[in-house]
Amino acid sequence: MVLSRLPSLLLLALLIGAAFSFAPSPISLQRSIRIQQQQQSSRLLAGGFEWEDPTSDEADPGVENPYKNPALLKNNDDDSLKVDPARLLSPRLQGCNLYFIGMMGSGKSTVGDLVARRMGTYNFLDTDTILERAAGMSIPQIFDTEGEEAFRVAEAQVLDSVHSHVRIVVSTGGGLVMRNQNWSKLQTGLVVYLKCDPEVIMKRIEGTDRPLLQTDNPLETLQKLMKERQDRYEQADVTVEITEGMGVEEVSDKCIRALHDFIDDNPPAWKQAKAKAQADGLDWVQ
């Protein structure tokens, strides 16, 4: 039984993966030290304890939504972008992780990887890939030898390990949302649901060895799975609808814009209090 030794394999694989994926380069280490030194200067003593001012430059980088400021996006002489909006998303997230959820074949891995690369300061992780490397076999092989329940247990262990990192974009398995314990991990970051019709998905994955679709009527099975999971998927912070013919660049653009808008619509509590005080005429509130 392969999964009987999977917890130890997972631990080893994750430790090795963390060492390589998250080990800072000399440049990033120097930058980290410089940021820590800057943050120390913004910490105040309150009642004998260090307190980090939430209105400091480090806590609020002051980066705007580029889609609401055309001057940040377009050059005057042509239609080229001055800056990729994804680059401005990274400081606005302030280290918060992104979790992509959705049905198999919706493009979570491809889109998530591109979003991470465009952001520049985020790493990409795929829970299925981590699990395959830890077990030494493919997902279909795990289903065949151990069953879906054992796979879901191992999948939850992977999520439990990776969610403790920061500045990562994570692609999750389609059924991961069905366990309540997994939602508690997903909610530590922002959840992006890639919504795609079953008919479109079938055209993408037709002929593959997806274990849950090895039935007489794969489309009907996919529709049933979608119906079972829909309520969970719709709990995501951001939903991006994908239609037939949309490419990965277009989908990633929609994700990035939706995340910028979500941040605008859900400011931190101290920002809301500050805005209310200023609206009430308390001009001294800065």
N, C-alpha and C positions, 0 to 999 in steps of 0.2 A: 504494500500500500504506500503510494508515494506521498499522499497528503498527511499520513501519520507522522511524517518527519517535516512537514511543511512549516510549522511555526519556527523551528530552528533555522531552516533554510531561508525563510522570509527575513528573520532577524539578521542573518549574515549578509544577505543580498542588500538589504536596506542600509545596513551600516556601510558596506562597501560603496553603494550608490551614493549615499550621503557624502562620503569622504571625497568622491570624485566630482559630484555634481555641485556641491556647495562649498568646497574648499576655496577660499578667496585667493585671487591672484595677487601678486605684489601691489599692483595698481589699485585694485579694489580694497585691499587691506589698508593702504595708505589713506584712501578716501574715507574708509570706515573710521579710522582713528581721527581724521580731521573733523568728521561729523560729530563724533563723540565729544571732542574738545569744544565744538561750538555749542552742543547741547548742554554741556556742563555750565556754560556761561549763562544759559537761560533758566537754570534751576534756581528756585528761591527756597529759603528756609521758612517753613510754616509749622509752628508748634514743635520745633526741634527736628522736623523731618524734611527731607528734600521733596520739593514739589515742582513739577515741570509745568510751566505756564502754558496752557492750551492755546493762548493767543500769540505765542512766539512764532518767529519765522519758520522754525523747524517743524512745529506742529501744524502750521498753516502755510504751505509753500506759496500760496497766492497764485497758483496756476489756474487760468480760466478755462471754461469750456470753449475749445477752438471753433466749434460749430456755431457759437453765438457771437463770435468775433471774426468776421471774414478777413480782417487784416492779418490775422495769424495764419490763414490758410493759403490765400491766393497771392501770387505775384501780380504786379500791375501790368507787366508786359506780356504775360502769357497765362495759361491755365494751370501751370505747375504749382505744386504745393510748396509753401515755404518750409513747413515742418509737418512730419507725419503726426496726425492726431494721437496715434498710439503712444508716441514719445511723451506727450503731455498727459496721458492717462496714468502713467506710472507714478509720478509724484502726487497725483490727486488720490491715488489709492493708498498711499502711505504704507506700503508693505502688505496690505490686505490681499489675501489669496483669491484667485478666481477658480471656480469649479464649473466645468461644463458637464451638463447632464442632457439626456435625451435618448431616444431609441437607437439601437444598433444601426449603423449605416447613415446616421444623420450628419456625420462629419466632425464629431467632437475632437478626435485626435488631430485631424488635418488642420481644422480651424484653430484649435487651441494652440498648436505648435506655431502657427503663423502669427497669431496674436502675441504670443510670448516673444518671438523673434523681433517683431515690429516694436514692441515696448522697449526692448533693449536691456532692461535691468531685471527681467523676470526669467526664471527657468521653467521649462515645460516637463511635466511628468504624466505618464499614462499608467493608470492603475493596472490595466490588463497586461501591459508590457512588463511591469515590475513583477507581477504574479507569474507570468510565463518564465521569466528568467530565474525566479526563485525556485519554481517547481521543476524546471528543466524540461518542460513540455508545453505544448500549445493549449489554448483554452479548450478546443474541442476534445483533446486528449484527456484533459482534467475532468471534463464532464463525463466522458466515456468510462474512465477508470474509477472515479470517486463520486460522481453524481453532483447535481446542482447545489444541494445543501452544503456540501463540503466546500464547494467553490465559493459560495456566498460568505461562509465563515472566513475563509482565507482572504477574500476580497475586502471584508470589513477590517481585517488586521492590517492590510496594506494601507487603507485610508487612515486608520488610527495612527499609523507611523508617519505618513507624509504630511498630515494636516498640521503637525507641530512646526513645520518649516514656514518661513515667510517668503514673500515675493516669488510665488510659484503659480503657474497655470496648470490645473489638473484636469485631465480627461478621465471620466469615470465610466464604469460599465453601465449598460442600459438598465439593469435591474437593481443597481446599488441603492436607489432611492426607496426601495420597498422596505428597508429595515430602519426602524425608528432610530436606532443607535447611530446609524450613518448620518442621519439628518442633523444630529447634534454636532457632528464634525463639519458638515457642509456649511452650517450656519455660522461658523467662525469666519467665513469669508463671504464673497459675493457669488451667487449661483446664477449661471447663465443656461437657460433652456433653449436648445436648438430644436425648434418645432418643425417637423417634416412629415408630410402625409405618407401613410404606409405604401401607397402605390408608387410614389417617387422613390422611397427607400428600396422597394423590391427591384426596381430597375437598376439600382446601384449595386445591390449585393446578390443579384440572381446568379446562381451557380456556385456560390461560396459554401463553406462548410459550417455555417453558423449552427451551433448545436441545438438551439431552441426552435430552429426552422426545419428540422429534419422530419417533416410531416407530409401527409398526402396533399395538403393545401397550405403551402407556406404563407401566402398572402392572408388567408383567413386567420392563421395562427398569429401573424404579425398584428393584424387588426385587433385580435383579442388581447394580446399583450399591451397594445397601446391603450385600450380601454381600461385595463386593470391599473395601469401606471399613470394615467392622465392626471388624476387629482394630485398626485405627488409632484409630477413635473411642473404643474401650474403653481406650485408654491415657490418657484424660483423668483429671485429678485428681478431678473431680466429675461424676457422671452423674445427670441428672434425667430421669425417665421422664414422658412426656407422653401422656395418654390422650385419647380423643375427648371433646369437651365442655369440656375445661379452658380457661379464659380466660387472657389474658396476665397478669392480676394474680395468679392462682393459681400460674401457672408461675414468675413472678418471686419470689413468696413462697417456693416450694420451692427455688429457686436460692440465695436469700439464706440460708435456714436451712442448706442443705447446705454452703455456704461457711463459715458460722460453725462448724459441726461439724468440717469439714475442718481449720480452723485449730486447734481444740482437740486434734484427734487427731494433728496434725503440728507440735508446738511446735519452735521453733529449738533447735539443739544446746545452746546455753549454758543455756537454760531446763531442758532435760532433765538436764544435769549438775548444775545448782543443786538441782533437786528430789531427785536421787539423793543428793547430799551431805547435804541436810537429813534425808532418810529414814534415812541411815546414822548420824544422831546428831550431825552437825557443826553444832551450833546457831549457831555464830559466822558461818556462811555466810548472808549477807543478800541 
